[in-house]
C-alpha cells in the first residue's frame, strides 16, 4: 500500500486527538467542547499551520456528510407525533415566529451591508433559522430540567433544524438557476421536487427497514452496527441520487423513532448510537474549523456582525412573544428568548455544503457561520442554562401559589414476568407503596425480553404489550401514575440496569425470592437475583411472602429473602 495513505491516516488520527485535547483544555474555562474542536481545526487547517492540506481535506470530505447525517438522525428521536402532541398551542406560535423572524431579520440586515450578494443573503437567512437541539438537551440534562418550558426549548430547537434543512433543499436549485447552473425554471422546480420528495421517500423506506430489523435484535453492538450502517447507506444513497442526504437522514430518524415508539422501545437505537456521538462531533467540528479561511472572515466582517445581531434579535423576540402567549412573566419570557440562541451542527453542515455548491458565495457564507458559531456556542449554552433554571423556578412557584404541593420526582421501577397477575402485582405494591398520599411516586412497569425463548420474538412482543397494558390498568385504579417499558437485552440484569439509567429510577422493586438449597438456606451459588443486585446502584426492595415483611436492600450487596408468590414483580429469564 502506498506510504502516503499511512501518512494521511496518521495526520487524521492526530487531528482527532488534538480535537479531543482542545476540548479538554477549553473545558477548564467552562466553555463548550465544540469551541475547542473548531479552534483546533482552524489552527491545524490549510489556512493555519497547514497540518491538514487542501488535498487531504478533499480526500476525507466524505466524512462530513456522514457525521452530519448521524447528528440529524439522532434529532429525529424528539420529533415523533406523540412527542409533539404534548405541547401547548403557544409552542406552535413560538415555532412559527422562530422560523420567520430570524430569517427575515437576517435577510434585511445582510442586504443592508452587502446589497449585491443575493445568494449570500438567501443562504444566511435559511441557515439563521437552525438551532442546536443537542446543546439544549445537554444543558437540560446537566441541570435535570423538566417542565413545559424545557420541553418547549428542546422542541423548538429540533423543529428549527427540520425547517432549515427543508428550506435549504428547496431554495438551492433556484439559487443555482440565478448563476446559470440550471437552464430554466422548470429545471429548478424539478430539482427541488427531487431534492425534497426523493429525500422523504428514501428516509421513510430506510427508517422502515431499520425498524423491522430491530424487531429481532437484542445486542447493543448489533443495534449500533445496524444504526451506523443505516445512516451511512442513507447519506451515500442521497448523495448518489442527488437528493438531500440531510433531510433523508432526518426523516429516517423520525420514522424509526415513531415505529419503535409504538413498541415502547423508542430510545434503545438512539442510546446505542449516542455512544459514538462524541467522536463524531470531534471529527465533524474539527474538519469544519479546518475549512475556515481567516481572510474570508476578515472580508465578511460586517456581514458576520449583521448576521449575529439579526439572528440573535429574531430568536429572542420569537421566544419572548411565544412565552408571553404561554403566560410566562416578563422576566421568564426574556430568558426563554435568550435560551434559544445556541446554534451548532446543522448550520455548519449547511454552510460547508454551500461552500462546495457555490464556489463564489459559499466561502463567505461558511466563514460567517463558523465565526458566529464560536460566539453562539460560547454564550448560547450559558444563557440556555440560566433560562432553564429561571423557567423551572417560575413553574415551581406557580404550583405553590395555586396551593399545589410541589413534590419531588420519585420513580419506582417494577420489572414484571409474563405470568404476573394484577392481584399479585397489587400485593407487591401494597408493600412498596402502602399509601398513595399527596406525593405519589410514578410506577414504571417493565418487561425484559432475553434471547433463547422457545417462541418467536414477534409473539413475545405482542404478549408483553398485552401484559403491560393489563397491569398498567390495575395500577392506574390505585390512583398511581404508571408508565410501561418493553426492553430487549442479552440478560435480565443488563435489561434492568439499562432501564434504571434510562428512566432515572430511584428504587427497584423485585418480587422473586433468592434461590434456596434443599436445607432451606439461601443458595451460595450466584442466582439471577444476585446478578440483578450486583448490576444496580439504586436501592432495591425485595417483597417476600406476605407474612414475612419486606426488605430494602442498598445494592450491590446481595440480600436474603423468604418465599413469596411466584412471579410477582420480577421479569423471567429463561
RAVENTA-V968966 format. One record per helix or strand of 3 or more residues. SS is the DSSP state (H for helix, E for strand). FROM is the first residue (numbers start at 1). TO is the last residue. If there is no record, write none. Layout:
((SS:FROM:TO) (SS:FROM:TO))
This chain:
((H:3:27) (H:33:44) (H:54:59) (H:62:78) (H:81:85) (H:89:113) (H:118:127) (H:133:142) (H:148:178) (H:185:214) (H:220:241) (H:245:261) (H:267:290) (H:294:299) (H:301:325) (H:330:338) (H:345:357) (H:362:401) (E:411:415) (H:422:432) (E:442:450) (H:457:476) (E:481:489) (H:492:503) (E:507:510) (H:528:535) (E:539:543) (H:546:548) (E:550:554))
